[in-house]
Amino acid sequence: MTQVEKNILVALIELEDTVKALPTTHPKPNLQPLFGKLDELAAKLPKDSDPNLRHYLSKKSYQKARLFLEGKDAENAAGNCPRPAH
C-alpha cells in the first residue's frame, strides 16, 4: 500500500468514526473538511492506481474504498456501475 493509500484509509476511518458518533455529538461536526481531505488525497493517487479504488473514490463510495484498502474488496456488493477493467 502506498503512503497516499494509507492516508486515504486513515481519512476514511476518521470519517466513518465521525459519522457513527453523530447521534450523540453536540454540536454536530462539519464533515466538509473530511470530504475535502479525501478529494485532495484521491487527486494525489498515481494514474496507475487500481481502477476500482479510483472508481470508489470518484463516486464517493467511501465504505467500498475502505473495504478495498483493507483487502476486503470481495465484501463489496456490486452496484449499478460496471466494474472498471484492470
PDB file of N, CA, C and O in Angstrom:
ATOM      1  N   MET A   1       0.860  -1.168   0.000  1.00  0.00           N
ATOM      2  CA  MET A   1       0.000   0.000   0.000  1.00  0.00           C
ATOM      3  C   MET A   1       0.910   1.236   0.000  1.00  0.00           C
ATOM      4  O   MET A   1       1.870   1.318   0.765  1.00  0.00           O
ATOM      5  N   THR A   2       0.588   2.176  -0.862  1.00  0.00           N
ATOM      6  CA  THR A   2       1.367   3.407  -0.940  1.00  0.00           C
ATOM      7  C   THR A   2       1.038   4.320   0.242  1.00  0.00           C
ATOM      8  O   THR A   2       0.054   4.104   0.948  1.00  0.00           O
ATOM      9  N   GLN A   3       1.868   5.339   0.447  1.00  0.00           N
ATOM     10  CA  GLN A   3       1.607   6.293   1.530  1.00  0.00           C
ATOM     11  C   GLN A   3       0.301   7.044   1.296  1.00  0.00           C
ATOM     12  O   GLN A   3      -0.441   7.309   2.241  1.00  0.00           O
ATOM     13  N   VAL A   4       0.018   7.385   0.050  1.00  0.00           N
ATOM     14  CA  VAL A   4      -1.244   8.077  -0.256  1.00  0.00           C
ATOM     15  C   VAL A   4      -2.426   7.178   0.097  1.00  0.00           C
ATOM     16  O   VAL A   4      -3.411   7.640   0.673  1.00  0.00           O
ATOM     17  N   GLU A   5      -2.328   5.907  -0.245  1.00  0.00           N
ATOM     18  CA  GLU A   5      -3.409   4.970   0.082  1.00  0.00           C
ATOM     19  C   GLU A   5      -3.558   4.825   1.596  1.00  0.00           C
ATOM     20  O   GLU A   5      -4.679   4.750   2.100  1.00  0.00           O
ATOM     21  N   LYS A   6      -2.451   4.787   2.323  1.00  0.00           N
ATOM     22  CA  LYS A   6      -2.520   4.726   3.784  1.00  0.00           C
ATOM     23  C   LYS A   6      -3.209   5.965   4.342  1.00  0.00           C
ATOM     24  O   LYS A   6      -4.027   5.867   5.257  1.00  0.00           O
ATOM     25  N   ASN A   7      -2.879   7.127   3.789  1.00  0.00           N
ATOM     26  CA  ASN A   7      -3.504   8.374   4.239  1.00  0.00           C
ATOM     27  C   ASN A   7      -5.001   8.384   3.928  1.00  0.00           C
ATOM     28  O   ASN A   7      -5.805   8.870   4.723  1.00  0.00           O
ATOM     29  N   ILE A   8      -5.359   7.851   2.779  1.00  0.00           N
ATOM     30  CA  ILE A   8      -6.784   7.757   2.415  1.00  0.00           C
ATOM     31  C   ILE A   8      -7.500   6.845   3.405  1.00  0.00           C
ATOM     32  O   ILE A   8      -8.592   7.173   3.870  1.00  0.00           O
ATOM     33  N   LEU A   9      -6.902   5.711   3.729  1.00  0.00           N
ATOM     34  CA  LEU A   9      -7.527   4.787   4.670  1.00  0.00           C
ATOM     35  C   LEU A   9      -7.722   5.446   6.033  1.00  0.00           C
ATOM     36  O   LEU A   9      -8.780   5.299   6.644  1.00  0.00           O
ATOM     37  N   VAL A  10      -6.728   6.159   6.506  1.00  0.00           N
ATOM     38  CA  VAL A  10      -6.844   6.867   7.795  1.00  0.00           C
ATOM     39  C   VAL A  10      -7.997   7.875   7.734  1.00  0.00           C
ATOM     40  O   VAL A  10      -8.792   7.969   8.670  1.00  0.00           O
ATOM     41  N   ALA A  11      -8.084   8.620   6.645  1.00  0.00           N
ATOM     42  CA  ALA A  11      -9.150   9.618   6.491  1.00  0.00           C
ATOM     43  C   ALA A  11     -10.525   8.944   6.399  1.00  0.00           C
ATOM     44  O   ALA A  11     -11.505   9.459   6.937  1.00  0.00           O
ATOM     45  N   LEU A  12     -10.597   7.808   5.726  1.00  0.00           N
ATOM     46  CA  LEU A  12     -11.867   7.089   5.615  1.00  0.00           C
ATOM     47  C   LEU A  12     -12.328   6.579   6.979  1.00  0.00           C
ATOM     48  O   LEU A  12     -13.513   6.648   7.305  1.00  0.00           O
ATOM     49  N   ILE A  13     -11.404   6.074   7.762  1.00  0.00           N
ATOM     50  CA  ILE A  13     -11.746   5.589   9.100  1.00  0.00           C
ATOM     51  C   ILE A  13     -12.174   6.760   9.990  1.00  0.00           C
ATOM     52  O   ILE A  13     -13.113   6.634  10.776  1.00  0.00           O
ATOM     53  N   GLU A  14     -11.489   7.887   9.867  1.00  0.00           N
ATOM     54  CA  GLU A  14     -11.867   9.078  10.632  1.00  0.00           C
ATOM     55  C   GLU A  14     -13.288   9.528  10.266  1.00  0.00           C
ATOM     56  O   GLU A  14     -14.083   9.863  11.144  1.00  0.00           O
ATOM     57  N   LEU A  15     -13.598   9.534   8.964  1.00  0.00           N
ATOM     58  CA  LEU A  15     -14.933   9.905   8.520  1.00  0.00           C
ATOM     59  C   LEU A  15     -15.974   8.936   9.068  1.00  0.00           C
ATOM     60  O   LEU A  15     -17.012   9.357   9.579  1.00  0.00           O
ATOM     61  N   GLU A  16     -15.700   7.657   8.963  1.00  0.00           N
ATOM     62  CA  GLU A  16     -16.647   6.650   9.446  1.00  0.00           C
ATOM     63  C   GLU A  16     -16.878   6.789  10.948  1.00  0.00           C
ATOM     64  O   GLU A  16     -18.018   6.716  11.407  1.00  0.00           O
ATOM     65  N   ASP A  17     -15.807   6.987  11.719  1.00  0.00           N
ATOM     66  CA  ASP A  17     -15.943   7.154  13.162  1.00  0.00           C
ATOM     67  C   ASP A  17     -16.750   8.414  13.502  1.00  0.00           C
ATOM     68  O   ASP A  17     -17.568   8.406  14.422  1.00  0.00           O
ATOM     69  N   THR A  18     -16.513   9.485  12.758  1.00  0.00           N
ATOM     70  CA  THR A  18     -17.232  10.739  12.988  1.00  0.00           C
ATOM     71  C   THR A  18     -18.717  10.568  12.698  1.00  0.00           C
ATOM     72  O   THR A  18     -19.560  11.052  13.453  1.00  0.00           O
ATOM     73  N   VAL A  19     -19.035   9.880  11.608  1.00  0.00           N
ATOM     74  CA  VAL A  19     -20.438   9.661  11.237  1.00  0.00           C
ATOM     75  C   VAL A  19     -21.129   8.763  12.268  1.00  0.00           C
ATOM     76  O   VAL A  19     -22.284   9.002  12.620  1.00  0.00           O
ATOM     77  N   LYS A  20     -20.432   7.737  12.750  1.00  0.00           N
ATOM     78  CA  LYS A  20     -21.025   6.844  13.762  1.00  0.00           C
ATOM     79  C   LYS A  20     -21.348   7.602  15.047  1.00  0.00           C
ATOM     80  O   LYS A  20     -22.307   7.270  15.744  1.00  0.00           O
ATOM     81  N   ALA A  21     -20.554   8.608  15.355  1.00  0.00           N
ATOM     82  CA  ALA A  21     -20.751   9.367  16.599  1.00  0.00           C
ATOM     83  C   ALA A  21     -21.786  10.487  16.454  1.00  0.00           C
ATOM     84  O   ALA A  21     -22.138  11.119  17.450  1.00  0.00           O
ATOM     85  N   LEU A  22     -22.270  10.744  15.261  1.00  0.00           N
ATOM     86  CA  LEU A  22     -23.198  11.850  15.039  1.00  0.00           C
ATOM     87  C   LEU A  22     -24.416  11.852  15.968  1.00  0.00           C
ATOM     88  O   LEU A  22     -24.780  12.915  16.471  1.00  0.00           O
ATOM     89  N   PRO A  23     -25.054  10.714  16.213  1.00  0.00           N
ATOM     90  CA  PRO A  23     -26.258  10.753  17.046  1.00  0.00           C
ATOM     91  C   PRO A  23     -26.036  11.303  18.458  1.00  0.00           C
ATOM     92  O   PRO A  23     -26.965  11.822  19.076  1.00  0.00           O
ATOM     93  N   THR A  24     -24.821  11.189  18.961  1.00  0.00           N
ATOM     94  CA  THR A  24     -24.574  11.617  20.334  1.00  0.00           C
ATOM     95  C   THR A  24     -23.647  12.828  20.427  1.00  0.00           C
ATOM     96  O   THR A  24     -23.309  13.257  21.530  1.00  0.00           O
ATOM     97  N   THR A  25     -23.238  13.376  19.304  1.00  0.00           N
ATOM     98  CA  THR A  25     -22.305  14.503  19.296  1.00  0.00           C
ATOM     99  C   THR A  25     -23.060  15.823  19.177  1.00  0.00           C
ATOM    100  O   THR A  25     -23.893  16.004  18.289  1.00  0.00           O
ATOM    101  N   HIS A  26     -22.749  16.741  20.092  1.00  0.00           N
ATOM    102  CA  HIS A  26     -23.354  18.080  20.064  1.00  0.00           C
ATOM    103  C   HIS A  26     -22.261  19.093  20.338  1.00  0.00           C
ATOM    104  O   HIS A  26     -21.547  18.922  21.326  1.00  0.00           O
ATOM    105  N   PRO A  27     -22.078  20.106  19.565  1.00  0.00           N
ATOM    106  CA  PRO A  27     -22.754  20.349  18.291  1.00  0.00           C
ATOM    107  C   PRO A  27     -22.265  19.377  17.225  1.00  0.00           C
ATOM    108  O   PRO A  27     -21.214  18.750  17.360  1.00  0.00           O
ATOM    109  N   LYS A  28     -23.041  19.272  16.184  1.00  0.00           N
ATOM    110  CA  LYS A  28     -22.713  18.361  15.088  1.00  0.00           C
ATOM    111  C   LYS A  28     -21.445  18.836  14.385  1.00  0.00           C
ATOM    112  O   LYS A  28     -21.288  20.027  14.117  1.00  0.00           O
ATOM    113  N   PRO A  29     -20.538  17.901  14.087  1.00  0.00           N
ATOM    114  CA  PRO A  29     -19.298  18.285  13.407  1.00  0.00           C
ATOM    115  C   PRO A  29     -19.551  18.625  11.944  1.00  0.00           C
ATOM    116  O   PRO A  29     -20.500  18.137  11.330  1.00  0.00           O
ATOM    117  N   ASN A  30     -18.699  19.455  11.411  1.00  0.00           N
ATOM    118  CA  ASN A  30     -18.737  19.806   9.997  1.00  0.00           C
ATOM    119  C   ASN A  30     -17.955  18.737   9.241  1.00  0.00           C
ATOM    120  O   ASN A  30     -16.747  18.603   9.433  1.00  0.00           O
ATOM    121  N   LEU A  31     -18.628  17.979   8.388  1.00  0.00           N
ATOM    122  CA  LEU A  31     -17.983  16.898   7.645  1.00  0.00           C
ATOM    123  C   LEU A  31     -17.274  17.388   6.381  1.00  0.00           C
ATOM    124  O   LEU A  31     -16.486  16.649   5.791  1.00  0.00           O
ATOM    125  N   GLN A  32     -17.543  18.608   5.966  1.00  0.00           N
ATOM    126  CA  GLN A  32     -16.959  19.123   4.724  1.00  0.00           C
ATOM    127  C   GLN A  32     -15.426  19.046   4.693  1.00  0.00           C
ATOM    128  O   GLN A  32     -14.867  18.673   3.662  1.00  0.00           O
ATOM    129  N   PRO A  33     -14.730  19.383   5.785  1.00  0.00           N
ATOM    130  CA  PRO A  33     -13.268  19.270   5.748  1.00  0.00           C
ATOM    131  C   PRO A  33     -12.786  17.832   5.500  1.00  0.00           C
ATOM    132  O   PRO A  33     -11.775  17.622   4.830  1.00  0.00           O
ATOM    133  N   LEU A  34     -13.507  16.854   6.039  1.00  0.00           N
ATOM    134  CA  LEU A  34     -13.134  15.458   5.805  1.00  0.00           C
ATOM    135  C   LEU A  34     -13.345  15.074   4.342  1.00  0.00           C
ATOM    136  O   LEU A  34     -12.513  14.392   3.744  1.00  0.00           O
ATOM    137  N   PHE A  35     -14.466  15.518   3.774  1.00  0.00           N
ATOM    138  CA  PHE A  35     -14.713  15.248   2.358  1.00  0.00           C
ATOM    139  C   PHE A  35     -13.661  15.929   1.491  1.00  0.00           C
ATOM    140  O   PHE A  35     -13.180  15.347   0.519  1.00  0.00           O
ATOM    141  N   GLY A  36     -13.306  17.157   1.843  1.00  0.00           N
ATOM    142  CA  GLY A  36     -12.282  17.880   1.095  1.00  0.00           C
ATOM    143  C   GLY A  36     -10.936  17.184   1.173  1.00  0.00           C
ATOM    144  O   GLY A  36     -10.216  17.093   0.178  1.00  0.00           O
ATOM    145  N   LYS A  37     -10.600  16.694   2.353  1.00  0.00           N
ATOM    146  CA  LYS A  37      -9.335  15.970   2.538  1.00  0.00           C
ATOM    147  C   LYS A  37      -9.306  14.714   1.671  1.00  0.00           C
ATOM    148  O   LYS A  37      -8.287  14.407   1.052  1.00  0.00           O
ATOM    149  N   LEU A  38     -10.414  13.994   1.627  1.00  0.00           N
ATOM    150  CA  LEU A  38     -10.483  12.786   0.798  1.00  0.00           C
ATOM    151  C   LEU A  38     -10.355  13.123  -0.688  1.00  0.00           C
ATOM    152  O   LEU A  38      -9.698  12.396  -1.433  1.00  0.00           O
ATOM    153  N   ASP A  39     -10.973  14.211  -1.117  1.00  0.00           N
ATOM    154  CA  ASP A  39     -10.846  14.640  -2.516  1.00  0.00           C
ATOM    155  C   ASP A  39      -9.395  14.980  -2.850  1.00  0.00           C
ATOM    156  O   ASP A  39      -8.888  14.616  -3.910  1.00  0.00           O
ATOM    157  N   GLU A  40      -8.736  15.686  -1.926  1.00  0.00           N
ATOM    158  CA  GLU A  40      -7.325  16.052  -2.145  1.00  0.00           C
ATOM    159  C   GLU A  40      -6.439  14.818  -2.224  1.00  0.00           C
ATOM    160  O   GLU A  40      -5.570  14.722  -3.090  1.00  0.00           O
ATOM    161  N   LEU A  41      -6.660  13.881  -1.321  1.00  0.00           N
ATOM    162  CA  LEU A  41      -5.855  12.663  -1.333  1.00  0.00           C
ATOM    163  C   LEU A  41      -6.121  11.831  -2.582  1.00  0.00           C
ATOM    164  O   LEU A  41      -5.190  11.281  -3.170  1.00  0.00           O
ATOM    165  N   ALA A  42      -7.377  11.735  -2.988  1.00  0.00           N
ATOM    166  CA  ALA A  42      -7.714  10.968  -4.189  1.00  0.00           C
ATOM    167  C   ALA A  42      -7.032  11.568  -5.414  1.00  0.00           C
ATOM    168  O   ALA A  42      -6.607  10.837  -6.308  1.00  0.00           O
ATOM    169  N   ALA A  43      -6.925  12.885  -5.459  1.00  0.00           N
ATOM    170  CA  ALA A  43      -6.271  13.549  -6.585  1.00  0.00           C
ATOM    171  C   ALA A  43      -4.774  13.246  -6.620  1.00  0.00           C
ATOM    172  O   ALA A  43      -4.141  13.387  -7.666  1.00  0.00           O
ATOM    173  N   LYS A  44      -4.207  12.835  -5.497  1.00  0.00           N
ATOM    174  CA  LYS A  44      -2.779  12.523  -5.424  1.00  0.00           C
ATOM    175  C   LYS A  44      -2.459  11.078  -5.815  1.00  0.00           C
ATOM    176  O   LYS A  44      -1.290  10.705  -5.918  1.00  0.00           O
ATOM    177  N   LEU A  45      -3.497  10.266  -6.032  1.00  0.00           N
ATOM    178  CA  LEU A  45      -3.245   8.889  -6.434  1.00  0.00           C
ATOM    179  C   LEU A  45      -2.575   8.872  -7.805  1.00  0.00           C
ATOM    180  O   LEU A  45      -2.978   9.614  -8.701  1.00  0.00           O
ATOM    181  N   PRO A  46      -1.569   8.042  -7.973  1.00  0.00           N
ATOM    182  CA  PRO A  46      -0.948   7.927  -9.294  1.00  0.00           C
ATOM    183  C   PRO A  46      -1.951   7.408 -10.329  1.00  0.00           C
ATOM    184  O   PRO A  46      -2.908   6.711  -9.993  1.00  0.00           O
ATOM    185  N   LYS A  47      -1.713   7.758 -11.568  1.00  0.00           N
ATOM    186  CA  LYS A  47      -2.624   7.339 -12.648  1.00  0.00           C
ATOM    187  C   LYS A  47      -2.717   5.823 -12.763  1.00  0.00           C
ATOM    188  O   LYS A  47      -3.724   5.302 -13.242  1.00  0.00           O
ATOM    189  N   ASP A  48      -1.679   5.108 -12.330  1.00  0.00           N
ATOM    190  CA  ASP A  48      -1.697   3.653 -12.438  1.00  0.00           C
ATOM    191  C   ASP A  48      -2.248   2.968 -11.185  1.00  0.00           C
ATOM    192  O   ASP A  48      -2.085   1.759 -11.017  1.00  0.00           O
ATOM    193  N   SER A  49      -2.902   3.741 -10.301  1.00  0.00           N
ATOM    194  CA  SER A  49      -3.541   3.153  -9.120  1.00  0.00           C
ATOM    195  C   SER A  49      -4.666   2.232  -9.564  1.00  0.00           C
ATOM    196  O   SER A  49      -5.178   2.343 -10.678  1.00  0.00           O
ATOM    197  N   ASP A  50      -5.035   1.335  -8.688  1.00  0.00           N
ATOM    198  CA  ASP A  50      -6.080   0.369  -9.019  1.00  0.00           C
ATOM    199  C   ASP A  50      -7.346   1.101  -9.474  1.00  0.00           C
ATOM    200  O   ASP A  50      -7.812   2.017  -8.795  1.00  0.00           O
ATOM    201  N   PRO A  51      -7.898   0.702 -10.614  1.00  0.00           N
ATOM    202  CA  PRO A  51      -9.098   1.377 -11.135  1.00  0.00           C
ATOM    203  C   PRO A  51     -10.307   1.281 -10.200  1.00  0.00           C
ATOM    204  O   PRO A  51     -11.133   2.192 -10.160  1.00  0.00           O
ATOM    205  N   ASN A  52     -10.411   0.179  -9.449  1.00  0.00           N
ATOM    206  CA  ASN A  52     -11.540   0.058  -8.518  1.00  0.00           C
ATOM    207  C   ASN A  52     -11.453   1.124  -7.433  1.00  0.00           C
ATOM    208  O   ASN A  52     -12.453   1.768  -7.112  1.00  0.00           O
ATOM    209  N   LEU A  53     -10.278   1.313  -6.874  1.00  0.00           N
ATOM    210  CA  LEU A  53     -10.111   2.327  -5.839  1.00  0.00           C
ATOM    211  C   LEU A  53     -10.422   3.711  -6.390  1.00  0.00           C
ATOM    212  O   LEU A  53     -11.139   4.486  -5.758  1.00  0.00           O
ATOM    213  N   ARG A  54      -9.897   4.018  -7.546  1.00  0.00           N
ATOM    214  CA  ARG A  54     -10.159   5.322  -8.164  1.00  0.00           C
ATOM    215  C   ARG A  54     -11.662   5.502  -8.405  1.00  0.00           C
ATOM    216  O   ARG A  54     -12.205   6.587  -8.196  1.00  0.00           O
ATOM    217  N   HIS A  55     -12.323   4.437  -8.843  1.00  0.00           N
ATOM    218  CA  HIS A  55     -13.764   4.483  -9.104  1.00  0.00           C
ATOM    219  C   HIS A  55     -14.536   4.733  -7.804  1.00  0.00           C
ATOM    220  O   HIS A  55     -15.405   5.604  -7.760  1.00  0.00           O
ATOM    221  N   TYR A  56     -14.226   3.982  -6.754  1.00  0.00           N
ATOM    222  CA  TYR A  56     -14.931   4.145  -5.489  1.00  0.00           C
ATOM    223  C   TYR A  56     -14.791   5.577  -4.974  1.00  0.00           C
ATOM    224  O   TYR A  56     -15.765   6.180  -4.524  1.00  0.00           O
ATOM    225  N   LEU A  57     -13.577   6.111  -5.043  1.00  0.00           N
ATOM    226  CA  LEU A  57     -13.359   7.464  -4.534  1.00  0.00           C
ATOM    227  C   LEU A  57     -14.050   8.511  -5.405  1.00  0.00           C
ATOM    228  O   LEU A  57     -14.593   9.485  -4.884  1.00  0.00           O
ATOM    229  N   SER A  58     -14.034   8.324  -6.709  1.00  0.00           N
ATOM    230  CA  SER A  58     -14.674   9.308  -7.597  1.00  0.00           C
ATOM    231  C   SER A  58     -16.189   9.318  -7.422  1.00  0.00           C
ATOM    232  O   SER A  58     -16.834  10.349  -7.613  1.00  0.00           O
ATOM    233  N   LYS A  59     -16.752   8.173  -7.060  1.00  0.00           N
ATOM    234  CA  LYS A  59     -18.207   8.062  -6.853  1.00  0.00           C
ATOM    235  C   LYS A  59     -18.610   8.291  -5.401  1.00  0.00           C
ATOM    236  O   LYS A  59     -19.777   8.150  -5.037  1.00  0.00           O
ATOM    237  N   LYS A  60     -17.606   8.655  -4.561  1.00  0.00           N
ATOM    238  CA  LYS A  60     -17.851   8.904  -3.133  1.00  0.00           C
ATOM    239  C   LYS A  60     -18.373   7.659  -2.424  1.00  0.00           C
ATOM    240  O   LYS A  60     -19.124   7.759  -1.453  1.00  0.00           O
ATOM    241  N   SER A  61     -17.974   6.491  -2.911  1.00  0.00           N
ATOM    242  CA  SER A  61     -18.328   5.223  -2.280  1.00  0.00           C
ATOM    243  C   SER A  61     -17.264   4.915  -1.235  1.00  0.00           C
ATOM    244  O   SER A  61     -16.429   4.028  -1.413  1.00  0.00           O
ATOM    245  N   TYR A  62     -17.314   5.667  -0.145  1.00  0.00           N
ATOM    246  CA  TYR A  62     -16.230   5.627   0.827  1.00  0.00           C
ATOM    247  C   TYR A  62     -16.147   4.304   1.574  1.00  0.00           C
ATOM    248  O   TYR A  62     -15.046   3.850   1.884  1.00  0.00           O
ATOM    249  N   GLN A  63     -17.264   3.682   1.867  1.00  0.00           N
ATOM    250  CA  GLN A  63     -17.204   2.391   2.547  1.00  0.00           C
ATOM    251  C   GLN A  63     -16.558   1.349   1.633  1.00  0.00           C
ATOM    252  O   GLN A  63     -15.764   0.527   2.089  1.00  0.00           O
ATOM    253  N   LYS A  64     -16.899   1.385   0.353  1.00  0.00           N
ATOM    254  CA  LYS A  64     -16.286   0.453  -0.595  1.00  0.00           C
ATOM    255  C   LYS A  64     -14.791   0.717  -0.716  1.00  0.00           C
ATOM    256  O   LYS A  64     -14.000  -0.223  -0.798  1.00  0.00           O
ATOM    257  N   ALA A  65     -14.400   1.976  -0.728  1.00  0.00           N
ATOM    258  CA  ALA A  65     -12.972   2.316  -0.797  1.00  0.00           C
ATOM    259  C   ALA A  65     -12.247   1.803   0.441  1.00  0.00           C
ATOM    260  O   ALA A  65     -11.141   1.273   0.338  1.00  0.00           O
ATOM    261  N   ARG A  66     -12.866   1.957   1.618  1.00  0.00           N
ATOM    262  CA  ARG A  66     -12.244   1.469   2.848  1.00  0.00           C
ATOM    263  C   ARG A  66     -12.074  -0.045   2.810  1.00  0.00           C
ATOM    264  O   ARG A  66     -11.002  -0.558   3.130  1.00  0.00           O
ATOM    265  N   LEU A  67     -13.126  -0.763   2.419  1.00  0.00           N
ATOM    266  CA  LEU A  67     -13.031  -2.219   2.329  1.00  0.00           C
ATOM    267  C   LEU A  67     -11.941  -2.631   1.339  1.00  0.00           C
ATOM    268  O   LEU A  67     -11.183  -3.568   1.593  1.00  0.00           O
ATOM    269  N   PHE A  68     -11.869  -1.928   0.217  1.00  0.00           N
ATOM    270  CA  PHE A  68     -10.831  -2.226  -0.775  1.00  0.00           C
ATOM    271  C   PHE A  68      -9.446  -2.076  -0.155  1.00  0.00           C
ATOM    272  O   PHE A  68      -8.603  -2.964  -0.291  1.00  0.00           O
ATOM    273  N   LEU A  69      -9.211  -0.963   0.520  1.00  0.00           N
ATOM    274  CA  LEU A  69      -7.899  -0.693   1.100  1.00  0.00           C
ATOM    275  C   LEU A  69      -7.570  -1.648   2.251  1.00  0.00           C
ATOM    276  O   LEU A  69      -6.398  -1.879   2.548  1.00  0.00           O
ATOM    277  N   GLU A  70      -8.577  -2.191   2.884  1.00  0.00           N
ATOM    278  CA  GLU A  70      -8.365  -3.160   3.954  1.00  0.00           C
ATOM    279  C   GLU A  70      -8.222  -4.586   3.415  1.00  0.00           C
ATOM    280  O   GLU A  70      -8.116  -5.537   4.189  1.00  0.00           O
ATOM    281  N   GLY A  71      -8.220  -4.731   2.083  1.00  0.00           N
ATOM    282  CA  GLY A  71      -8.081  -6.050   1.480  1.00  0.00           C
ATOM    283  C   GLY A  71      -9.355  -6.865   1.507  1.00  0.00           C
ATOM    284  O   GLY A  71      -9.311  -8.093   1.422  1.00  0.00           O
ATOM    285  N   LYS A  72     -10.498  -6.191   1.626  1.00  0.00           N
ATOM    286  CA  LYS A  72     -11.795  -6.863   1.725  1.00  0.00           C
ATOM    287  C   LYS A  72     -12.706  -6.511   0.558  1.00  0.00           C
ATOM    288  O   LYS A  72     -13.923  -6.435   0.722  1.00  0.00           O
ATOM    289  N   ASP A  73     -12.130  -6.295  -0.614  1.00  0.00           N
ATOM    290  CA  ASP A  73     -12.928  -5.871  -1.769  1.00  0.00           C
ATOM    291  C   ASP A  73     -13.994  -6.902  -2.126  1.00  0.00           C
ATOM    292  O   ASP A  73     -15.028  -6.546  -2.691  1.00  0.00           O
ATOM    293  N   ALA A  74     -13.761  -8.164  -1.809  1.00  0.00           N
ATOM    294  CA  ALA A  74     -14.752  -9.206  -2.099  1.00  0.00           C
ATOM    295  C   ALA A  74     -16.057  -8.977  -1.347  1.00  0.00           C
ATOM    296  O   ALA A  74     -17.106  -9.474  -1.756  1.00  0.00           O
ATOM    297  N   GLU A  75     -15.996  -8.219  -0.236  1.00  0.00           N
ATOM    298  CA  GLU A  75     -17.197  -7.928   0.548  1.00  0.00           C
ATOM    299  C   GLU A  75     -18.040  -6.820  -0.074  1.00  0.00           C
ATOM    300  O   GLU A  75     -19.178  -6.602   0.341  1.00  0.00           O
ATOM    301  N   ASN A  76     -17.501  -6.129  -1.048  1.00  0.00           N
ATOM    302  CA  ASN A  76     -18.237  -5.037  -1.681  1.00  0.00           C
ATOM    303  C   ASN A  76     -19.326  -5.601  -2.576  1.00  0.00           C
ATOM    304  O   ASN A  76     -19.066  -6.408  -3.468  1.00  0.00           O
ATOM    305  N   ALA A  77     -20.533  -5.166  -2.324  1.00  0.00           N
ATOM    306  CA  ALA A  77     -21.663  -5.578  -3.154  1.00  0.00           C
ATOM    307  C   ALA A  77     -21.562  -4.850  -4.487  1.00  0.00           C
ATOM    308  O   ALA A  77     -21.193  -3.678  -4.553  1.00  0.00           O
ATOM    309  N   ALA A  78     -21.897  -5.567  -5.529  1.00  0.00           N
ATOM    310  CA  ALA A  78     -21.894  -4.951  -6.852  1.00  0.00           C
ATOM    311  C   ALA A  78     -22.971  -3.889  -6.917  1.00  0.00           C
ATOM    312  O   ALA A  78     -24.111  -4.121  -6.514  1.00  0.00           O
ATOM    313  N   GLY A  79     -22.607  -2.724  -7.424  1.00  0.00           N
ATOM    314  CA  GLY A  79     -23.571  -1.634  -7.578  1.00  0.00           C
ATOM    315  C   GLY A  79     -24.084  -1.588  -8.995  1.00  0.00           C
ATOM    316  O   GLY A  79     -24.007  -2.572  -9.732  1.00  0.00           O
ATOM    317  N   ASN A  80     -24.609  -0.433  -9.374  1.00  0.00           N
ATOM    318  CA  ASN A  80     -25.138  -0.258 -10.718  1.00  0.00           C
ATOM    319  C   ASN A  80     -24.067   0.100 -11.732  1.00  0.00           C
ATOM    320  O   ASN A  80     -24.300   0.024 -12.939  1.00  0.00           O
ATOM    321  N   CYS A  81     -22.896   0.490 -11.250  1.00  0.00           N
ATOM    322  CA  CYS A  81     -21.798   0.875 -12.133  1.00  0.00           C
ATOM    323  C   CYS A  81     -21.039  -0.373 -12.564  1.00  0.00           C
ATOM    324  O   CYS A  81     -20.816  -1.267 -11.749  1.00  0.00           O
ATOM    325  N   PRO A  82     -20.641  -0.448 -13.824  1.00  0.00           N
ATOM    326  CA  PRO A  82     -19.804  -1.553 -14.223  1.00  0.00           C
ATOM    327  C   PRO A  82     -18.434  -1.447 -13.563  1.00  0.00           C
ATOM    328  O   PRO A  82     -17.919  -0.344 -13.380  1.00  0.00           O
ATOM    329  N   ARG A  83     -17.851  -2.563 -13.210  1.00  0.00           N
ATOM    330  CA  ARG A  83     -16.520  -2.564 -12.586  1.00  0.00           C
ATOM    331  C   ARG A  83     -15.485  -2.113 -13.611  1.00  0.00           C
ATOM    332  O   ARG A  83     -15.515  -2.549 -14.762  1.00  0.00           O
ATOM    333  N   PRO A  84     -14.572  -1.242 -13.194  1.00  0.00           N
ATOM    334  CA  PRO A  84     -13.512  -0.826 -14.112  1.00  0.00           C
ATOM    335  C   PRO A  84     -12.630  -2.007 -14.475  1.00  0.00           C
ATOM    336  O   PRO A  84     -12.397  -2.892 -13.651  1.00  0.00           O
ATOM    337  N   ALA A  85     -12.148  -2.022 -15.687  1.00  0.00           N
ATOM    338  CA  ALA A  85     -11.241  -3.071 -16.127  1.00  0.00           C
ATOM    339  C   ALA A  85      -9.853  -2.813 -15.563  1.00  0.00           C
ATOM    340  O   ALA A  85      -9.421  -1.665 -15.457  1.00  0.00           O
ATOM    341  N   HIS A  86      -9.162  -3.877 -15.204  1.00  0.00           N
ATOM    342  CA  HIS A  86      -7.793  -3.731 -14.675  1.00  0.00           C
ATOM    343  C   HIS A  86      -6.864  -3.553 -15.808  1.00  0.00           C
ATOM    344  O   HIS A  86      -5.658  -3.411 -15.601  1.00  0.00           O
TER     345      HIS A  86
END
